[in-house]
Amino acid sequence: MDRFEREVDPDGMLTPQERAKRAEWARKAHMQRMAMKSAAARQRRKLICQTCGHAKDPKAQRCPDCLNKIREP
């Protein structure tokens, strides 16, 4: 049995068809949770400056402080 089949039927009491169906549901739910976590991480990265790690405008790559340091002669 694979991981998801063991999760949904640890004692092996279900029929193979029912176990496979539940394992597929568990796998889909797992993938959806991973996708949501990935989207949340991408959203958080948009709000952090790539140079210093401070908060920034989502459309900018760097925060105003870093931009000012770059522009100073």
C-alpha positions as CSV (number, residue, x, y, z in Angstrom):
1,M,0.0,0.0,0.0
2,D,1.2,3.5,-0.7
3,R,1.2,6.4,1.8
4,F,-2.3,7.6,1.3
5,E,-3.8,4.1,1.3
6,R,-2.1,3.5,4.7
7,E,-3.5,6.8,6.0
8,V,-7.1,6.1,5.0
9,D,-7.1,2.4,5.9
10,P,-4.3,1.6,8.4
11,D,-5.9,-1.7,9.5
12,G,-6.6,-2.9,5.9
13,M,-10.3,-3.3,6.6
14,L,-11.7,-1.5,3.5
15,T,-12.3,-3.1,0.1
16,P,-9.5,-2.4,-2.4
17,Q,-11.9,-0.2,-4.4
18,E,-13.0,1.9,-1.4
19,R,-9.4,2.2,-0.2
20,A,-8.3,3.4,-3.6
21,K,-11.1,5.9,-3.8
22,R,-10.4,7.3,-0.3
23,A,-6.6,7.4,-1.0
24,E,-7.2,9.4,-4.2
25,W,-9.4,11.9,-2.2
26,A,-6.6,12.1,0.4
27,R,-4.0,12.7,-2.2
28,K,-6.0,15.4,-3.9
29,A,-6.6,17.1,-0.5
30,H,-2.9,16.9,0.2
31,M,-2.0,18.5,-3.2
32,Q,-4.6,21.3,-2.6
33,R,-3.1,22.1,0.8
34,M,0.4,22.2,-0.7
35,A,-0.8,24.5,-3.5
36,M,-2.4,26.9,-1.0
37,K,0.8,27.0,1.1
38,S,2.8,27.7,-2.1
39,A,0.5,30.5,-3.1
40,A,0.7,32.0,0.4
41,A,4.5,31.9,0.3
42,R,4.6,33.6,-3.1
43,Q,2.3,36.3,-1.8
44,R,4.6,36.8,1.3
45,R,7.7,37.1,-1.0
46,K,6.0,39.9,-3.0
47,L,5.8,42.0,0.2
48,I,9.4,41.7,1.2
49,C,12.4,43.6,-0.2
50,Q,14.8,41.4,-2.1
51,T,17.8,43.4,-0.8
52,C,17.2,44.1,2.9
53,G,14.1,42.0,3.9
54,H,12.0,45.0,4.9
55,A,8.4,45.6,3.8
56,K,7.9,47.1,0.4
57,D,5.3,47.9,-2.2
58,P,4.1,44.6,-3.9
59,K,4.9,46.1,-7.4
60,A,8.5,47.2,-6.5
61,Q,11.5,44.9,-6.3
62,R,13.1,46.9,-3.4
63,C,11.9,49.0,-0.5
64,P,12.2,52.9,-0.7
65,D,15.3,52.8,1.5
66,C,17.2,50.5,-0.8
67,L,16.1,52.4,-3.9
68,N,17.4,55.7,-2.3
69,K,20.7,54.0,-1.4
70,I,21.1,52.9,-5.1
71,R,20.2,56.3,-6.4
72,E,22.6,58.2,-4.2
73,P,25.7,59.5,-6.0
